[in-house]
């Protein structure tokens, strides 16, 4: 654990709030600017475009992106030069002539994906990973960041009559308080973003009353967070008959939303629940309208569905291959986002009258929920691997209520200190009494579809 995190956890709550707020003001300066309101209005206006307008807009964006990538982005330029040397005369002007891009390619040489006319020092750097333990380094210009958050404001918040100026709460994976702490607060107030950041690691039944009290105390207007964490909060609120807490909307992310989860969350917080879809790479995004349809954001990316190396028809499940159109400075072309899904059969017709394309159900990445010995449900363990650990990939298996096995494919330099670091990080999230066994392996078995589950629970349902 970095020294600054240890120092942060030793701080009294008021000081932690000051640190979180300072970080929030910094993020706000990146996310919002003088053009934000104009951008929001522009994106809302796009929602009335005809299919012909959308087709023309995306064709122009794709043409610009492909030319820029082939001539100014080192990775793609070398790729095309090599193809030319081998006698390949295919045109880079057509998207279908570009190969599928894997996450491993981006991980191995991330800076080679940045356009040469951009100074990386002036870009926002995001270091992220999933529970596979494979890190991703991403860079965004200020323009990209502000466009992304203008879209988020338009399509996630304003669709449901809330805004960034309202008080909101997030249930996320940051360790905002030590997991061993058994007394509230299990959250930190971020004044810079009007945000109550609530720990997803302290949702034990006997502690959830404190969360519900905090939502009332901080006058939270809407919730956002991991589906499994929001569901844990909701079912305990119902058990305790605390169903008088009124939100305007609950927005889910990072995990699929099932009907039983939606029903419980709606009951607990007396409001609609809306699903969102996206990823840190900003290669695609979608959000649910009040009529229950998932609308793709065409400004973010062009979405293909591939089944057996062929373009799948609407309604047919396949691998989502996405070409990012928002981040022209670190372009990801025909990128394997790692999910399976389908395009809707409804031919972009929705009762909300928006002309945005429709996404069918996203089927990929359904990770198991883990249980701590004290009854807490933990649905995401991404932050365990967010540090720069020398790990190629990893799989977390819960064998019993108090035994976790972590299978690690080590990279060069992996050693005993890294093993202890993984053990410590998991115990910080699931409890110090959890036995964590780290096992190094040459590979992690895949399913018939070529994938593996990042998190597996062997506990009886």
C-alpha positions, 0 to 999 in steps of 0.5 A, a space after each residue: 500500500 502506498 505511504 500516502 494511503 497509509 497516512 490518509 487512513 490515519 487521519 481523523 475524518 474531518 482531515 480525510 474530508 479535506 483531502 478528498 475535497 481537494 482531489 475533487 476540486 482538481 477533478 472538477 477543473 478537468 471535467 468541467 469548463 466554460 464550454 460545458 453547458 454548450 456541450 451539454 446542449 449540443 449533445 441533447 440536440 443530437 438526440 433528435 437527429 435522423 438516422 441519415 444525420 447520424 450515419 453522415 456524422 459517424 462516417 466523417 468522424 471515422 474517416 478523420 480517425 482512421 487517417 489520423 491513426 494511420 499517419 500520426 499514431 506510432 502503433 498503427 503507422 508501423 502496423 500499416 507500414 509492415 503490411 505494405 512491406 508484405 505487399 498488402 495494398 488494403 486501404 486504411 480508409 475502410 474500417 473492415 480492413 483494420 485488424 481486431 485490437 486486443 487489450 494486451 496490445 494496448 497494455 504492452 505499449 500504451 504510449 505508442 497509441 498516443 498521437 505524435 502531435 499531443 504532449 503526454 505531459 499535458 494529458 490526464 493519465 488514468 491507470 486502471 484494471 479489472 479483476 484480472 489484474 491486467 493494468 491499463 494506462 490511458 491518456 485523455 486530453 482536457 477536451 476529451 475529458 470535458 466532452 465525456 463528462 458533458 455527455 455523462 451529464 446529458 445522458 445519465 443525469 439530465 435524462 432523470 432530472 438530476 445534475 452535477 450540482 445535486 448532492 449524490 452518493 457513490 458506492 465504489 471500490 476506493 478504500 475511503 476508510 480502512 476495511 477493519 474499521 467497525 464504526 462509522 463513518 464508512 464514507 468521505 464527503 467530497 465537496 469538490 464534486 458534491 459527492 458522498 463516497 461510500 465504501 463498498 467494503 463495509 456493507 455488513 448487515 449490522 453496519 448498513 443502518 449507518 449508511 442509510 443514516 448518512 444518506 439522510 444526513 447528507 441530503 443525498 438526491 441520487 445514488 450511483 454505483 456497483 449493482 451488487 453493492 446497491 442491491 446489498 444496501 437495498 435488501 438490508 434497508 427493506 429488512 429494516 423497514 427503512 423504505 422511507 428514504 426517497 431518491 430521484 434515481 439510482 444509476 448502476 454501473 460496472 455490473 449487469 442489472 438483474 430484474 430482482 436487483 432492480 425491484 429491490 432497489 426501486 422498493 428501497 429508495 422509492 425511485 426508478 433504477 437505470 442501468 448504464 454501460 461503459 468502460 475506462 477506455 471510452 470506446 463505447 457507452 450506453 444508458 437506459 432511458 425511462 422507457 427501459 431501453 439502452 441507448 448507445 452514445 454514437 459520439 463515444 464509439 462505433 459498435 460492432 457485434 462479431 459472431 464467429 468472425 462475422 458481423 452479427 445481426 441485431 438480436 444475435 449475441 456476439 463479441 462487442 468490438 468498439 472503435 472509440 470516436 471521442 478520444 482521437 488522441 489515443 485512438 482504439 480501433 476495433 477494440 475488444 472491450 471484453 464483453 458480449 452483447 447484441 444490438 437491439 431488434 427494435 430498429 432504433 424505435 423508442 417511446 422516448 422519441 430519441 433517435 440514438 441507436 439501441 443496445 440489446 442486453 450486455 451478457 459478458 463479465 458476470 463475476 461472482 459475488 464474494 462474502 466476508 465472514 461477517 456477512 458483507 457482500 463484495 462484488 468488485 475487487 478491481 482495486 486489489 490490482 490497481 497498483 503496478 504489481 508485476 502480474 500478467 493476470 489473476 483469478 480470485 476464488 472463494 473456497 470457503 467463507 474464510 479462505 480465498 485462493 488467488 491464482 497469479 500468472 506472474 510477470 518478471 520481478 514478481 516476488 514474495 513482497 508482491 505476494 504479501 501485498 496481494 494478501 494484505 489488499 484482499 484482507 483489507 477488503 474482506 477482513 483480517 481473518 480471511 486466509 488468503 492463498 496466493 498460487 503462482 501458475 503458468 496460465 489460467 484455464 479459459 472457458 470454451 469461449 476463450 475467457 475465464 471468470 475473474 472471480 469465482 465463488 464456491 460457496 453454496 448459493 
